[in-house]
Amino acid sequence: MFFITLLSLCSGAGTDANVWVIVFGENGDTGTLALKESSKSNKFERKQVDTFRFPDILSLGDLSKVRVWHDNTGIAPGWHLEHIDVKDEFMDKTFRFPCDRWLSKKDDDGQIMRELACANNDYLDLSEKTKYEICITTGDAEETKENAWIVLEGRKCRSKEFVMENSSKKKRFLRGNVDRFEFSSKNVGDIAAICLGHTPKDGKKVKGEAYWHVEEVVVTEKELGNKYIFLCNVLIPLSPKRDEYLTFECTKIIESFASKARSLVPVKYEIIIITGDEKGAGTDANVSITIYGSNGDSGSQQLRQRLRNLFERGQTDRFVVEMLDMGDLQRVRVEHDNSGLCPGWLLDRVEITNTANGVTTIFLCGKWLDTKRADGQIARVLYPKY
């Protein structure tokens, strides 16, 4: 179950237009939701909080963005939206999507549709500061009692120098230890390299040669969760000079779902379900499908249509679902809830078409989903026919 709450604040902020949203998460999206039945009799008024309840929507996991728009109808369609909150009752978690902009043909940039990023992990703005976590693994060869410093070399810019202090109270950089630090910096974009130095505490002079064995450095961009891994395995000499350091190029990047979701675009998929042509092949049960692709999975999507008797013997049923681009389709899971007078079902095949590129993937079945027939299974995992 989802609760969607919207707030408008500015003078003249309310709208008479019809409003819709789509909520996107790690398990797919909700499809288009019309915001019709609010907790208030007159929707979307200034300084008013409107709440909409959607009891049939399955959990999408962590949410990444929402798309909100209106049809510009009514006497005063212009609308200033402060923010949207989406509460997932299953997870007992609320996700906030800041807006603070107009959806108006006559105000702001004239747009009546906005895509809003989730702000739960500090809203990302490339022009503002962001947080990085630095995890450094010290090797077995040499530990150090001195300080270290790091600079991030990004595709967008270079970070400031961050000093990682070692103290007598909290000893760091011991053999085999992993030490964690957090620091704020302007967002540097994708991190290509790091500069790593080893410097004496309190600016004291260096006596003799001293080294620090750095095995690995992992930099995590906190807002999106992207990880940049640097395999070093090198001895870094102690030096008071800031121009004496070692540079390491990124060895591996682990991109988070939140980061991928920002670059993915919504795509409409046509799902065709063909029921077998044998006696008793149709089902009265509720049918769901989960689509798995190279970009993730859709989450469980119930296949419903109003005023149509679905999944009858020899029948072809068509559904259109909008989801983030799934990439190459790898498999589907089709199941029913075994409800109704005649729940047993003979599924012939599933055909899914990405309407954006016209590619159709066929998944053959030809098996019963029936607790009283064959192997008694009511869920099937199907793979593409090539």
C-alpha positions as CSV (number, residue, x, y, z in Angstrom):
1,M,0.0,0.0,0.0
2,F,1.2,3.5,-0.9
3,F,0.2,6.9,0.5
4,I,1.2,9.9,-1.7
5,T,1.2,13.3,0.0
6,L,1.7,16.6,-1.8
7,L,2.2,20.2,-0.4
8,S,1.8,23.6,-2.1
9,L,2.9,26.8,-0.5
10,C,3.3,29.9,-2.8
11,S,0.7,32.5,-3.5
12,G,-1.6,31.3,-6.2
13,A,0.0,27.9,-5.9
14,G,-3.2,25.8,-6.2
15,T,-4.4,24.2,-9.4
16,D,-7.8,23.2,-10.9
17,A,-6.1,20.8,-13.3
18,N,-6.1,17.0,-13.2
19,V,-2.8,15.6,-11.8
20,W,-1.0,12.3,-12.3
21,V,2.2,10.7,-11.0
22,I,4.4,7.7,-11.7
23,V,6.6,6.4,-8.8
24,F,9.9,4.6,-9.7
25,G,11.8,2.2,-7.5
26,E,14.3,-0.5,-7.5
27,N,11.6,-3.1,-8.4
28,G,9.9,-1.2,-11.2
29,D,7.3,1.5,-11.2
30,T,3.6,2.1,-10.3
31,G,2.4,3.0,-13.7
32,T,0.3,6.1,-14.2
33,L,-1.7,7.0,-11.0
34,A,-4.5,9.6,-11.2
35,L,-4.6,11.7,-8.1
36,K,-8.4,11.9,-7.8
37,E,-9.6,11.1,-4.2
38,S,-7.8,13.3,-1.8
39,S,-8.0,13.5,2.0
40,K,-9.4,17.1,1.3
41,S,-12.6,17.9,-0.6
42,N,-10.9,20.6,-2.7
43,K,-7.6,19.3,-4.0
44,F,-4.3,21.1,-4.4
45,E,-5.1,24.3,-2.7
46,R,-2.4,26.8,-1.3
47,K,-0.8,25.7,2.0
48,Q,-2.7,22.4,1.8
49,V,-1.5,18.9,2.3
50,D,-3.3,16.4,0.1
51,T,-3.0,12.6,0.7
52,F,-3.9,9.9,-1.8
53,R,-4.2,6.2,-0.8
54,F,-3.3,3.4,-3.2
55,P,-4.1,0.1,-1.4
56,D,-3.3,-2.3,-4.4
57,I,0.2,-1.1,-5.2
58,L,3.0,-3.6,-4.3
59,S,6.2,-2.4,-2.7
60,L,8.8,-1.2,-5.1
61,G,11.7,-1.3,-2.7
62,D,13.8,1.9,-2.3
63,L,12.3,4.6,-4.4
64,S,14.4,6.7,-6.9
65,K,12.2,9.3,-8.5
66,V,8.7,10.4,-9.3
67,R,7.2,12.0,-12.4
68,V,4.4,14.4,-11.8
69,W,2.3,16.4,-14.3
70,H,-1.1,17.9,-15.0
71,D,-3.3,18.5,-18.1
72,N,-3.4,22.3,-17.8
73,T,-7.2,22.3,-17.6
74,G,-9.5,24.5,-15.5
75,I,-9.7,28.2,-14.7
76,A,-6.4,28.3,-12.8
77,P,-4.2,25.4,-13.9
78,G,-0.8,26.8,-12.8
79,W,0.5,25.0,-9.8
80,H,3.5,25.5,-7.4
81,L,4.5,22.1,-5.9
82,E,6.6,22.2,-2.7
83,H,7.3,18.5,-2.4
84,I,5.9,15.0,-2.6
85,D,6.1,12.3,0.1
86,V,5.5,8.6,-0.7
87,K,4.9,6.2,2.2
88,D,5.4,2.5,1.6
89,E,3.3,0.8,4.2
90,F,5.0,-2.6,3.6
91,M,8.5,-1.1,4.3
92,D,7.1,1.4,6.8
93,K,9.3,4.0,5.1
94,T,8.6,7.5,3.7
95,F,10.5,8.8,0.7
96,R,10.6,12.6,0.0
97,F,10.9,14.2,-3.4
98,P,11.6,18.0,-3.2
99,C,10.3,20.2,-6.0
100,D,9.7,23.9,-5.0
101,R,8.9,24.8,-8.6
102,W,5.9,25.7,-10.8
103,L,4.1,23.4,-13.1
104,S,2.7,26.1,-15.2
105,K,2.6,27.3,-18.8
106,K,2.9,30.9,-17.6
107,D,5.4,30.6,-14.8
108,D,9.0,29.4,-14.3
109,D,10.2,27.6,-17.5
110,G,6.7,26.9,-18.8
111,Q,6.8,23.1,-18.1
112,I,3.8,21.2,-16.6
113,M,5.8,18.0,-16.0
114,R,8.6,17.5,-13.4
115,E,10.8,14.5,-12.6
116,L,11.8,14.7,-8.9
117,A,14.8,12.8,-7.4
118,C,14.5,11.1,-4.0
119,A,16.0,13.2,-1.2
120,N,16.3,10.5,1.5
121,N,20.1,10.4,1.2
122,D,20.8,14.2,0.9
123,Y,19.4,15.6,-2.3
124,L,22.1,15.5,-5.0
125,D,23.0,18.7,-6.7
126,L,26.2,18.8,-8.6
127,S,26.7,22.5,-7.9
128,E,26.6,21.9,-4.1
129,K,28.7,19.9,-1.7
130,T,28.4,16.1,-1.3
131,K,29.8,13.5,1.1
132,Y,32.4,10.9,0.4
133,E,33.4,7.9,2.5
134,I,37.0,6.8,2.3
135,C,37.9,3.3,3.4
136,I,41.6,2.5,3.5
137,T,43.1,-0.9,4.1
138,T,46.6,-1.0,5.6
139,G,48.7,-3.9,4.4
140,D,50.9,-6.2,6.5
141,A,54.3,-4.7,5.5
142,E,54.3,-1.3,7.2
143,E,51.8,0.5,9.5
144,T,52.2,4.1,10.5
145,K,51.5,6.5,13.5
146,E,51.5,9.5,11.2
147,N,48.7,11.2,9.2
148,A,47.6,10.8,5.6
149,W,45.9,12.9,3.0
150,I,43.8,12.3,-0.1
151,V,42.6,14.3,-3.1
152,L,39.9,13.0,-5.5
153,E,40.4,13.5,-9.2
154,G,37.0,13.6,-10.9
155,R,35.8,13.9,-14.4
156,K,34.1,17.2,-13.4
157,C,36.7,18.7,-11.1
158,R,39.3,18.1,-8.4
159,S,38.4,17.9,-4.7
160,K,40.0,19.7,-1.9
161,E,42.7,18.0,0.1
162,F,41.4,15.9,3.0
163,V,43.6,15.1,5.9
164,M,43.0,11.7,7.7
165,E,44.4,12.2,11.2
166,N,46.0,9.5,13.3
167,S,45.8,10.1,17.1
168,S,46.9,8.4,20.3
169,K,43.3,8.1,21.4
170,K,42.1,6.4,18.2
171,K,45.0,4.6,16.5
172,R,44.6,4.3,12.7
173,F,46.5,2.7,9.9
174,L,47.5,-0.4,11.9
175,R,48.4,-3.6,10.0
176,G,45.4,-5.3,8.4
177,N,43.0,-2.6,9.6
178,V,40.3,-0.9,7.5
179,D,39.9,2.8,8.6
180,R,36.9,4.8,7.5
181,F,36.7,8.6,7.1
182,E,33.9,10.9,5.8
183,F,34.4,14.3,4.3
184,S,32.4,16.9,2.4
185,S,33.5,18.3,-0.9
186,K,32.0,19.7,-4.1
187,N,30.8,16.9,-6.3
188,V,33.7,15.9,-8.5
189,G,31.7,13.7,-10.9
190,D,32.9,10.2,-11.8
191,I,36.2,9.6,-9.9
192,A,39.1,8.6,-12.2
193,A,42.0,8.7,-9.8
194,I,43.2,9.6,-6.3
195,C,46.3,11.3,-5.0
196,L,47.5,9.8,-1.7
197,G,50.1,11.3,0.6
198,H,51.8,10.3,3.9
199,T,52.7,13.2,6.1
200,P,54.0,13.7,9.7
201,K,51.7,15.0,12.4
202,D,52.1,18.6,13.6
203,G,54.5,19.4,10.7
204,K,57.4,17.8,12.5
205,K,60.6,16.9,10.6
206,V,61.1,13.4,9.2
207,K,64.0,11.5,10.7
208,G,65.2,8.6,8.5
209,E,63.0,6.7,6.1
210,A,59.4,5.7,7.1
211,Y,56.7,4.0,5.0
212,W,53.1,3.1,5.0
213,H,51.8,0.1,3.2
214,V,48.4,0.9,1.5
215,E,46.7,-2.2,0.2
216,E,43.4,-0.8,-1.0
217,V,41.3,2.4,-1.1
218,V,37.5,2.4,-1.6
219,V,35.7,5.8,-2.2
220,T,32.0,5.8,-1.8
221,E,29.8,8.6,-3.1
222,K,27.3,8.8,-0.3
223,E,24.3,10.3,-2.1
224,L,24.1,7.7,-4.8
225,G,26.1,4.9,-3.3
226,N,28.6,4.5,-6.2
227,K,31.8,2.8,-5.1
228,Y,35.3,3.5,-6.7
229,I,37.9,0.9,-5.9
230,F,41.6,1.5,-6.1
231,L,44.0,-1.5,-5.7
232,C,47.3,0.1,-4.5
233,N,49.5,-2.5,-2.7
234,V,52.4,0.0,-2.4
235,L,54.7,1.6,0.2
236,I,54.1,5.3,0.5
237,P,57.1,7.2,1.9
238,L,56.6,9.7,4.8
239,S,57.1,13.3,3.6
240,P,56.2,16.8,4.8
241,K,56.0,18.1,1.3
242,R,52.6,18.3,-0.3
243,D,54.0,17.7,-3.8
244,E,55.3,14.3,-2.9
245,Y,52.4,11.8,-3.3
246,L,51.4,8.8,-5.3
247,T,48.6,8.7,-7.9
248,F,46.3,5.7,-8.4
249,E,43.8,5.2,-11.2
250,C,40.5,3.6,-10.5
251,T,40.5,-0.2,-10.8
252,K,36.8,-0.9,-10.6
253,I,33.5,1.0,-10.3
254,I,30.4,-0.5,-8.7
255,E,27.4,1.6,-9.8
256,S,24.4,1.6,-7.4
257,F,20.8,1.2,-8.5
258,A,20.0,4.8,-7.6
259,S,22.7,6.0,-10.0
260,K,21.5,3.7,-12.8
261,A,17.9,4.7,-12.3
262,R,18.8,8.3,-13.0
263,S,20.1,7.4,-16.4
264,L,17.3,5.0,-17.3
265,V,14.2,6.1,-19.2
266,P,10.6,4.9,-18.8
267,V,9.6,2.5,-21.5
268,K,6.1,1.1,-22.3
269,Y,6.0,-2.7,-22.6
270,E,3.2,-4.6,-24.3
271,I,2.7,-7.9,-22.5
272,I,0.7,-10.6,-24.4
273,I,-0.5,-13.6,-22.5
274,I,-1.8,-16.6,-24.5
275,T,-3.9,-19.2,-22.7
276,G,-3.9,-22.8,-23.9
277,D,-6.7,-24.3,-26.0
278,E,-7.7,-27.3,-23.9
279,K,-10.7,-28.1,-21.7
280,G,-10.4,-26.2,-18.4
281,A,-7.4,-24.2,-19.6
282,G,-8.7,-20.8,-18.4
283,T,-8.3,-19.4,-14.9
284,D,-10.3,-17.3,-12.5
285,A,-7.3,-16.6,-10.3
286,N,-5.3,-13.3,-10.2
287,V,-2.2,-13.5,-12.4
288,S,1.0,-11.6,-11.8
289,I,4.3,-11.3,-13.8
290,T,7.8,-10.3,-12.9
291,I,10.1,-9.4,-15.7
292,Y,13.9,-9.7,-15.3
293,G,16.3,-7.9,-17.5
294,S,19.9,-6.8,-17.7
295,N,19.0,-3.5,-15.9
296,G,17.1,-5.2,-13.0
297,D,13.6,-6.5,-12.5
298,S,10.1,-5.0,-12.6
299,G,8.9,-6.4,-9.3
300,S,5.6,-8.3,-9.3
301,Q,3.0,-6.7,-11.6
302,Q,-0.6,-7.9,-11.4
303,L,-2.2,-8.2,-14.8
304,R,-5.6,-6.6,-14.6
305,Q,-8.2,-5.0,-17.0
306,R,-11.6,-3.6,-16.3
307,L,-14.7,-5.1,-17.7
308,R,-12.9,-8.1,-19.3
309,N,-12.9,-11.7,-18.4
310,L,-9.2,-12.5,-18.6
311,F,-7.2,-15.7,-19.3
312,E,-10.0,-17.7,-20.9
313,R,-9.4,-20.9,-22.9
314,G,-7.6,-20.1,-26.2
315,Q,-7.7,-16.3,-25.5
316,T,-5.0,-13.7,-26.1
317,D,-4.9,-10.9,-23.5
318,R,-2.9,-7.7,-23.9
319,F,-1.5,-5.4,-21.2
320,V,0.6,-2.2,-21.4
321,V,2.9,-1.5,-18.5
322,E,5.3,1.4,-18.2
323,M,8.6,0.6,-16.4
324,L,12.2,1.8,-16.4
325,D,14.1,0.3,-19.3
326,M,14.8,-3.3,-18.4
327,G,17.5,-3.8,-21.0
328,D,17.8,-7.2,-22.6
329,L,15.0,-9.5,-21.2
330,Q,16.4,-12.6,-19.5
331,R,13.4,-14.4,-18.0
332,V,9.9,-13.9,-16.6
333,R,8.1,-15.4,-13.6
334,V,4.4,-15.9,-14.1
335,E,2.2,-17.0,-11.2
336,H,-1.4,-16.9,-9.9
337,D,-2.9,-16.8,-6.3
338,N,-5.0,-20.0,-6.8
339,S,-8.2,-18.0,-6.0
340,G,-11.6,-18.3,-7.6
341,L,-13.8,-21.3,-8.6
342,C,-11.5,-22.6,-11.3
343,P,-7.9,-21.4,-10.5
344,G,-6.1,-24.0,-12.6
345,W,-4.5,-22.5,-15.7
346,L,-2.8,-23.8,-18.9
347,L,-0.4,-21.0,-20.0
348,D,0.7,-21.4,-23.6
349,R,3.2,-18.5,-23.9
350,V,4.1,-14.9,-23.0
351,E,5.2,-12.3,-25.6
352,I,6.7,-9.0,-24.4
353,T,7.4,-6.1,-26.7
354,N,9.6,-3.1,-25.9
355,T,7.5,-0.4,-27.7
356,A,10.5,2.0,-27.8
357,N,12.6,-0.2,-30.0
358,G,10.1,-2.7,-31.3
359,V,11.9,-5.8,-30.0
360,T,9.7,-8.7,-29.1
361,T,10.8,-11.5,-26.7
362,I,8.9,-14.8,-26.7
363,F,8.7,-17.0,-23.6
364,L,7.3,-20.5,-24.3
365,C,5.5,-22.4,-21.5
366,G,2.9,-25.0,-22.5
367,K,2.5,-26.1,-18.9
368,W,-0.3,-26.1,-16.3
369,L,-0.2,-23.8,-13.3
370,D,-2.5,-25.9,-11.2
371,T,-2.2,-27.5,-7.7
372,K,-4.1,-30.5,-8.9
373,R,-2.3,-31.3,-12.2
374,A,1.2,-32.2,-13.4
375,D,3.7,-31.1,-10.8
376,G,1.2,-29.0,-8.8
377,Q,3.1,-25.7,-9.3
378,I,1.3,-22.4,-9.7
379,A,4.4,-20.4,-10.6
380,R,6.6,-20.8,-13.7
381,V,9.9,-19.2,-14.6
382,L,10.2,-18.9,-18.4
383,Y,13.3,-18.2,-20.5
384,P,13.4,-16.6,-24.0
385,K,13.0,-18.6,-27.1
386,Y,16.0,-17.8,-29.5
